[in-house]
Amino acid sequence: MSRPVFRFAPSPNGELHLGHAYSALVDYEAAQAADGRFLLRIEDIDVTRCRPDYVERIFEDLAWLGIRWEEPVRRQSEHFQDYRAALGILQDRGLVYPAFLSRGEIRARVEAAEAAGRPWSRDPDGAPLYPGDDRAMEPDRAAALITAGRPFAYRLRMAEALATAGGPPVFREHGSGPAGETGVVATDPARWGDVILARREIPTSYHLSVVVDDAAQGVTHVVRGQDLFHATSVHRLLQVLLGLPAPVYRHHRLIVDENGRKLSKSQRDTSLRALREAGARPEDIRRMVGLA
Ligand code: GLU
């Protein structure tokens, strides 16, 4: 039987902090316990925010923690063709449309509706769902706007995608979701509305590239924070539509600050580098995240 494949997939847009250390250690130890392979993937599709020096620091921080990974490391910025191909499959099936409303236009729409007493649905991250104005736009008109240089995003036709997939898929959860979901878990991709699959300036999205890469790398076990639990609904739907295998998922608790908030990359004091420079050792980091 082939060995299970685990991966840690940070984005190099800031310093790794205690939350990343916890995630990477839980992930690495799960891989070792299962006699699995451990891969590192650099999620650097956002070329405006990701920086090569952060990639180097990721390597340094993880090695310092005692984590070892297989080479070569996959960098998403080197695989835009793969994501374009996956998008093309969904486009050929009529499940994608170019959407032209800007963030400001969406906000104005939402504010007007809410001022009139009509509540507007939000996705699990709190963002308002896309109004869907452009769903019915004539292809010729959309093509003309794209040629004229209008900013746009390719969005999934969620209702049609769900119909094509035969309804919302399920997944196997080995950890637990924010509300304790575990075992075979039902998804609800519709909560995300017509999610973005790609943008004019970035020919992919987090959801699309993560799904393509997990399959390309033969990942069987996805270990990550509970902040990504609901994103799994979108990932499973895309896997079904693209005919990709389903990994098992293990979502873990998040490391929070003293105010109970999720750590962010802008909080310098919890960065692994700052802690190391202040004299912390890897075993101190383990203790700080409750892994002693
Ligand atoms: N790149 C994502 C992040 O930094 C993680 C992606 C994943 O594990 O699916 O939060």
Residues whose N, C-alpha, C, O or C-beta is under 5 A from the ligand:
A	BS01	LIG	A9 P10 S11 E43 V210 V223 R224
